[in-house]
Amino acid sequence: MPRISEERRDARRGQIIDAARACVLEHGLEAVSMEMIIARSGLSTGAVYRYFKSKDDLIRAAITAATSEIGAAAAPVLAGPKPARPSQLLQELLAAWVGFSRSGVGAAAGLDRMPVALHGWSYAQTDPEAKAVLQASLRGFRERCVPLVKQWQADGLIAADVQPDAVAQLILSICLGFVAQRSLTGDAEVQAHADALAALTTARPAETDASR
């Protein structure tokens, strides 16, 4: 039997992972079975089990793949030209998230990956390997935000006495909260978040009677 190329092997692996994501979104993490995933993938039982030994192995791989893909989507934003303001950075990061969530192909074509992310976060709480991957990615994200925060401080855009890591934590919390809100309500918008942050960071306290 001829050996398949590395590219073809990666494509099949991705095909199985996308099938798992689609099944998790439709049925929930607990209800999904390998039989469902195999049927959705369009591959044979033997082919799927050559790549993944169990459902847990497959879900763990899906979380790892998603973490890598999201990181790749955000990398140009964090490594590119410095966004002029925090609100601009947030807008670009959330847009990258939305772009990732709509990038499914094959079994995941048309699938909104954001709700799937919530399932992955839940799973990671009880799987040490998946949790370690997720924690490393999120902490790495915060570290890449810190130089931007320091530049904003140098430019006088945010307070000089705030800890840069604290601002980086807030940026991450907003991004994660956006994913949760959009998944649960379906109506969280990128522009609304960016506009609101811009308003909050530029607004001045209202003049009181005592100061008039």
CORFENJO-V482585 format. One record per residue. SS is DSSP state (2 for helix, 1 for strand, 0 for the rest). Layout:
ss=SS
ss=SS
This chain:
ss=0
ss=0
ss=0
ss=0
ss=0
ss=2
ss=2
ss=2
ss=2
ss=2
ss=2
ss=2
ss=2
ss=2
ss=2
ss=2
ss=2
ss=2
ss=2
ss=2
ss=2
ss=2
ss=2
ss=2
ss=2
ss=2
ss=2
ss=0
ss=0
ss=0
ss=0
ss=0
ss=0
ss=2
ss=2
ss=2
ss=2
ss=2
ss=2
ss=2
ss=2
ss=0
ss=0
ss=0
ss=2
ss=2
ss=2
ss=2
ss=2
ss=2
ss=2
ss=0
ss=0
ss=0
ss=2
ss=2
ss=2
ss=2
ss=2
ss=2
ss=2
ss=2
ss=2
ss=2
ss=2
ss=2
ss=2
ss=2
ss=2
ss=2
ss=2
ss=2
ss=2
ss=2
ss=2
ss=2
ss=2
ss=2
ss=2
ss=0
ss=0
ss=0
ss=0
ss=0
ss=0
ss=2
ss=2
ss=2
ss=2
ss=2
ss=2
ss=2
ss=2
ss=2
ss=2
ss=2
ss=2
ss=2
ss=2
ss=2
ss=2
ss=0
ss=0
ss=0
ss=0
ss=2
ss=2
ss=2
ss=0
ss=0
ss=0
ss=0
ss=2
ss=2
ss=2
ss=2
ss=2
ss=2
ss=2
ss=2
ss=2
ss=2
ss=2
ss=2
ss=0
ss=0
ss=0
ss=2
ss=2
ss=2
ss=2
ss=2
ss=2
ss=2
ss=2
ss=2
ss=2
ss=2
ss=2
ss=2
ss=2
ss=2
ss=2
ss=2
ss=2
ss=2
ss=2
ss=2
ss=2
ss=2
ss=2
ss=2
ss=2
ss=2
ss=0
ss=0
ss=0
ss=0
ss=0
ss=0
ss=0
ss=0
ss=0
ss=2
ss=2
ss=2
ss=2
ss=2
ss=2
ss=2
ss=2
ss=2
ss=2
ss=2
ss=2
ss=2
ss=2
ss=2
ss=2
ss=2
ss=2
ss=2
ss=2
ss=2
ss=2
ss=0
ss=0
ss=0
ss=0
ss=2
ss=2
ss=2
ss=2
ss=2
ss=2
ss=2
ss=2
ss=2
ss=2
ss=2
ss=2
ss=2
ss=0
ss=0
ss=0
ss=0
ss=0
ss=0
ss=2
ss=2
ss=2
ss=0
